[in-house]
Structure formats: C-alpha cells, structure tokens
Amino acid sequence: MQRTNPHPALLGHLAVLVTITIWATTYVFTKTLLDHLTPSQILVIRSLLGLAVLTLLFPKKLAYVKNIDRLFVALAGFCGIFLYYFLENTALMHTSVTNVGVIVAAAPFTTLLASRIFLRDEKLRISYFVGLVLSMGGIIILTVSDGGDLSVSPFGDFLALAAICVWALYTTLTRIIGRRGYPNLAVTRTMFFWGLLGHTIALVGSGQSLPIRTICTKEILLPLLFLGLVASAFCFALWNYGLRSIGPVKSSFYLYLSPIITIVVATTFLGEPFTVLDGVGTALTLAGLVVSQWRFGAKK
C-alpha cells in the first residue's frame, strides 16, 4: 500500500502550535539574560547560531526568480529577525514579561490589517473593530496596573506594540515570498543573514562588543543555545512552513495561547506578580481577540 501523508494544513497547524509554545517561553530566558548582556549582544549570538544551523541544513544558494524577490526577502529578514526582536528585547528591559507576552498576543490585529491592505485576504468586519477596542483597553489596563512598579515603564509597552506592527509586515512579506515557491529553509536562512546584519550594525554602532568570557559560562551559554538553535533556527523554519500551509491570519491566531503560557512561566520561574488588574487586562485583550473572529449573521 502507498502511504499517504497527513493533510498539509494539519501539519501547518501543528507546526505553528509547536512554534508558539516554544516562543512563549523565550521571554523568560531573554529576561534572565538581560541581567548579563544587552539586547544587541543577545540577538547577534542568537541570529548567528540560527544562521549557522540553517546553512548546514541548506547550504545551496537561493536562486531568485525575480529581482524584486531579493528586496522582499531582505525586508522580511530586517523586519522579522532584526527589528521585531530588537524592539521586543528592549521592551523587556522596561516592562514585565507578562505585559510583553500579552501585548504580543495582539499581533493578529496588525497581521489581519496588513493582510487586508497588501494581500486582500480578509475583509475587516465590525467584529474586528469591536475586538480591537476591547484588546487595546486591556493593554491600557496592563500599563496602568504597573504604575506603582518603578521597574516597569509604559515605554516598554509601547515598544511591544511597535514590535507587533513590525511582525505584521514580516508575516505579510513571508506570505508573498511563499507564493513564489522558494525552498523554505533557503528563504529562512537568507532572512537570518539580513537579520544578523542588522543586529551586527546595531551592536557596532552602539560601541558594544561580545563579552566572550561571560558568554562561555554555563548559566549564559545554555539559554543562548536554546534561543539560537531551538527558538530561532528550528522555530522560524516551522513558522514559515506554517505560514505557507495555513496562511498569516490563521497562524497569528495561535498567539491566543502565548500569553497564558508566558504568564504561567513568568510567575513560576521569575516570581513576577500577577494582580487583579493584570488579570482584567489580560482577559480583555484575549476577549478582544476572540470577538474579532466572530462572524455576525453568518450561517453555521
């Protein structure tokens, strides 16, 4: 008998689910590393490890069909590998892991808007705007609830919001590139090259260098290996596969699970407080995401 492979959409959903689960824990690792390294130092090492693994897996040069595709891949790498993570890691220096995790979960709103503008994939229904108001209200409550904590600044929450706008552009560009039929690993590897270039420029431009002795210690090296090999190389390949299989909008809605996982990990391992206001803000944000998917008047 001839074996039949599972439906591509099923594999796509599984790939995105695994990716989101792993990514939801990375905030905790990054927050811990920020006690010893700067965002640029972490991201240069993380991107370098990811690029090295992806190059080993797919050493062939990416042959472009159209010259414009070079620009799309470079922009995707700049947005998704460099700018998004730079904003996110910097946000973690100014606000809590919980706040960043919940705000990043609102990425479906920016992704849906970008998909509508650039891909014409989805119409923006009334439920989208109702859900957007609820989620933004939840994010505002999260920001206000931390007013008494001097280690938490609204600036960090703003950076997290900027990060999900950048992520929407990355997701849309990746979808456009995926429609061209390029090998997933080759595209992901090339994106990492452009992301690493951005991180390196940021590192050198700020007058920083890599503290090799600090990096080689066990408590620093193991989290960096996890972030670089698992959360970067492995997960970006999985995420890009999921985008090709089920599309940017369905992929982004798996982010619903991310804040729940992040909150559990942050409160358990970092001892971050989770107040009643935090609960209200989180609930409103997630409720807005759910409401945004309602189809009023649609037949079941």
Summary of the structure (lengths in Angstrom):
residues: 300
radius of gyration: 19.1
end to end distance: 37.7
largest distance: 66.2
contacts: 1062
relative contact order: 0.23
helix: 77%
strand: 0%
